Amino acid sequence: MFHAQVLTLFPEFFDSPLACSIPKRAIAAGLVSVEMMQIRDFATDKHRQVDDSPYGGGPGMLMKPEPVVAAIRAARKRQPDTHVVMLTPSGERFTQAKALDWIEKPGVTLLCGRYEGFDERICDYVDEQISMGDYVLSGGEPAALSILDALIRLLPGVLGSPESAVLDSFTEEGILDWPHYTRPACFEGKSVPDVLLSGDHAAIAAWREAEARRRSERRNKTNQKCAE
Ligand code: ADE
């Protein structure tokens, strides 16, 4: 079984998404366990304080090192081989390649921050720092939830058809999925490409491959333009 742990101030954030659809079935089937750990439980002062103002001044509050590091240590004690990931907009971008790599590990621990971020010294206690993209979330929780979902659907036995995960967008590095169509064959004047109705499997495969490459090139160009 793959063991996921989440260190968070808001464990309830995950309740309903994990109680739906694929994650729900995977948990019920014993293919994955997801343990929530409340960071505040590791605060030892009388107010159970988990945040404080930044040295040098400036707005916002930072996650304090003592409770966060104590929570990381507890997570490593529970799951000695866990891969500890800090969610932060300054981390490396999460990718399908990372998801495929992480599911080979015994489990992951996802560390979610709130406020303006973490005290920098906490970085020394994690294995990797990961961002969901170049935008700022109000905390690491939505990022952790996306990662959990991406991992769970890749676990052996989770998806109905073993080909589905293999055929995903991005499974081949940087290549997007091809366009898909279902009934009706004509919707508001928009027709399904003839080749898909032809029954010619080789022609369909060639069309899909070409469309996937065309889409990927187009998106890479758009992304490059945005990065300039
Ligand atoms: N916390 C806040 N913004 C984030 C992002 N983009 N990725 C991961 N964690 C975050």
Residues whose N, C-alpha, C, O or C-beta is under 5 A from the ligand:
A	BS01	ADE	L87 T88 P89 I130 S131 M132 G133 Y135 V136 L137 S138 G139 G140 A143
